[in-house]
Every structure is written in structure tokens, then in C-alpha cells.
Amino acid sequence: MMMKKMSKHREILVRKCVATGNRLPKAELLRIVRVDGIAIIDRTGVRAGRGAYITPNVDVIEKAKKKNALARALRIKVDEQLYDELLEIVGGSIE
């Protein structure tokens, strides 16, 4: 029986930003996950729960906040503080 060699090339996982709709490699996006009805930032990217991805850019985060994109994707009410934390992570100012 002939065995297949494992490819050394890993498949690049692609996810869609909830604010822009752009498809980007998972490693370039921030993951927000719903755990027990609360939205939290998943820095590891592997936490169990319903997840949504967002581009780490100040303008994109503000657009998501305006469109209520994270709340829609996670199907819960997202606290204003989460957007402030996201802006802090990407280096944006909190107004």
C-alpha cells in the first residue's frame, strides 16, 4: 500500500471581516467571541464559542461600531467598552 506524503504547505485560513466584508488571512484579523452571552476579545483565536472577525484598523472598528456589525454577527448586544478595548489594541484614541 502506497502512502501519500504530507504536504509541507499549510492551507491559509481565510475569514471575512464583519465591518468591511473583505476576506483576509485569519492571522491578520482580530477575533471577537461570544461566551455565555458576553462578547470578549479572543487573542488566541481558538476559544470556543460563536466568533466574528474584524480588521485591526481604527477606521474599520469605528465603522463596525456605527453599523452595529459585531452585535449582528454575534447575535447579542455588544457593550461600548468592547469597542474601546479594540481601539486600544490597534492604537486608536478613545473618544
C-alpha positions as CSV (number, residue, x, y, z in Angstrom):
1,M,0.0,0.0,0.0
2,M,1.4,3.4,-1.0
3,M,1.2,6.2,1.5
4,K,0.8,9.8,0.5
5,K,3.4,12.3,1.6
6,M,2.1,15.1,3.7
7,S,2.5,18.4,2.1
8,K,4.7,20.9,3.8
9,H,2.5,23.8,2.7
10,R,-0.2,24.7,5.2
11,E,-3.5,25.9,3.9
12,I,-4.0,29.6,4.7
13,L,-7.3,30.0,6.7
14,V,-9.3,32.9,5.3
15,R,-12.0,34.7,7.3
16,K,-14.4,37.6,6.5
17,C,-14.3,40.9,8.4
18,V,-17.8,41.8,9.7
19,A,-17.3,45.5,9.1
20,T,-15.8,45.6,5.6
21,G,-16.7,42.2,4.1
22,N,-13.1,41.7,3.0
23,R,-11.7,38.2,3.1
24,L,-8.3,38.1,4.8
25,P,-6.0,35.5,6.3
26,K,-7.2,34.6,9.8
27,A,-3.8,35.7,11.3
28,E,-4.4,39.3,10.1
29,L,-7.8,39.7,11.9
30,L,-8.9,40.1,15.5
31,R,-11.4,37.6,16.7
32,I,-14.3,38.5,19.0
33,V,-16.2,35.6,20.6
34,R,-19.5,35.2,22.3
35,V,-19.1,33.3,25.6
36,D,-22.1,32.9,27.9
37,G,-23.9,35.9,26.2
38,I,-20.9,38.2,26.6
39,A,-18.6,39.4,23.8
40,I,-14.9,39.2,24.5
41,I,-11.7,39.6,22.5
42,D,-10.1,36.2,21.8
43,R,-6.4,37.0,21.5
44,T,-5.6,33.3,21.0
45,G,-8.1,32.7,18.2
46,V,-9.1,29.3,19.5
47,R,-11.6,30.0,22.3
48,A,-14.9,28.0,22.0
49,G,-18.0,30.0,21.1
50,R,-19.5,31.9,18.2
51,G,-16.8,34.1,16.7
52,A,-16.6,37.2,14.5
53,Y,-13.6,38.7,12.9
54,I,-12.6,42.3,12.4
55,T,-9.7,44.0,10.7
56,P,-7.4,45.7,13.3
57,N,-7.8,49.2,11.9
58,V,-9.2,52.3,13.7
59,D,-11.4,53.2,10.8
60,V,-12.8,49.7,10.4
61,I,-13.5,49.4,14.2
62,E,-15.4,52.7,14.1
63,K,-17.3,51.6,11.0
64,A,-18.3,48.3,12.8
65,K,-19.4,50.3,15.8
66,K,-21.6,52.6,13.7
67,K,-23.1,49.6,11.7
68,N,-23.5,47.5,14.9
69,A,-21.7,44.8,12.9
70,L,-20.4,42.8,15.9
71,A,-23.7,42.7,17.6
72,R,-25.3,41.4,14.4
73,A,-22.6,38.8,13.8
74,L,-22.6,37.5,17.4
75,R,-26.3,37.8,17.9
76,I,-26.0,39.7,21.2
77,K,-25.8,43.2,22.5
78,V,-22.2,44.4,22.4
79,D,-21.0,46.7,25.1
80,E,-19.5,50.1,24.2
81,Q,-16.4,49.1,26.3
82,L,-15.5,46.3,23.8
83,Y,-15.0,48.8,21.0
84,D,-12.9,50.9,23.3
85,E,-10.7,47.9,24.1
86,L,-10.4,47.1,20.3
87,L,-9.3,50.7,19.7
88,E,-6.8,50.4,22.5
89,I,-5.3,47.3,20.9
90,V,-4.9,48.8,17.5
91,G,-3.6,52.0,18.9
92,G,-6.5,54.3,18.3
93,S,-7.7,57.0,20.6
94,I,-10.8,56.5,22.8
95,E,-13.2,59.5,22.4
